[in-house]
């Protein structure tokens, strides 16, 4: 990748951006053409994807260039409606890239499947029975999906959890049999669910209980991704705030989100702004990632910040983000949606683990930018600047008018729809004279 073509990327027109990506060697000529045409989902694919399909709901698909992750440069694709997200990711990538980039640790990828049993004549005996037949149950699960086993994956571990009756909701005792399953490059919901259904009869027979259900758990704590970064304080200076001030305030912002769930939700929402946008661009199930992330944020019983920020002995700022990231590079709509296929070529990743590394780094970047803005000038300045463009389009500005209204709105005392309407009317009137 020749990144010299990507300098001042945000200032280029859409066509110039596409050309720059091609010149930088990030995309092929054929992909440049596909981008110009819009990467849209063919009607037939849309029709077959969901029940009662009527139309296609589109989102902008953009890129945040300049991500240095584990020594490799990425131009990161993001599908997102919120104006400031890509700008924030790009700004963070620049600072963190100058400090050596992101470093990631990606765990082995194991998905979790659950079977809940109830009406057990003897809980302790049932647990013993399941554990004594562990190997046979795993084998049965693997027989339900032989192709994943052939490729080196499959059910690898089994555990039993006893959930005693809860009188406050009048629930029965549950015995939960949990399998850890390697689904390789797939997110694997179908593989896991097929395996769970493959073992239910055997579990009923072994335990004398009744199966209530068998399903994948989105609390994918056997599929964790971690990104870290280390930023010298002098790179953090902002306006009247020294680098050391910004570092200390940013650490306090994390501490606030660690102790206060009200703040933690918004803090994590900012992280998910980046994560969801890449997950969506990659064709993966962003609801699964959202659900798992927020559950992980509450893993010690209180909902807390997913990312942590601290000070190194030499005064550098240290950032770290860990969350479950059970994404796939095959399966679901990934093979069907042209934008998801394009994302694969753009990121040029070799595995689902590499895709996880990109996604978790974007999450940390997003958090860095949000906190840095919040503890210095506040986010409204940047947000409203970008919001001005949406307002201009909302009131009907077209072509050159969009830039004209945007520029004038940024200087206006009240940035709102009424002002945008007045500015557009004035621009149109002066154009007539
Ligand atoms: C807005 O979409 C996200 C932020 O609220 C995140 C945060 O507060 O950390 C800016």
Boltz pocket constraint, residues with backbone or C-beta under 6 A from the ligand:
constraints:
  - pocket:
      binder: B
      contacts: [[A, 82], [A, 266], [A, 267], [A, 268], [A, 269], [A, 270], [A, 271], [A, 273], [A, 367], [A, 370], [A, 371], [A, 374], [A, 379]]
      max_distance: 6.0
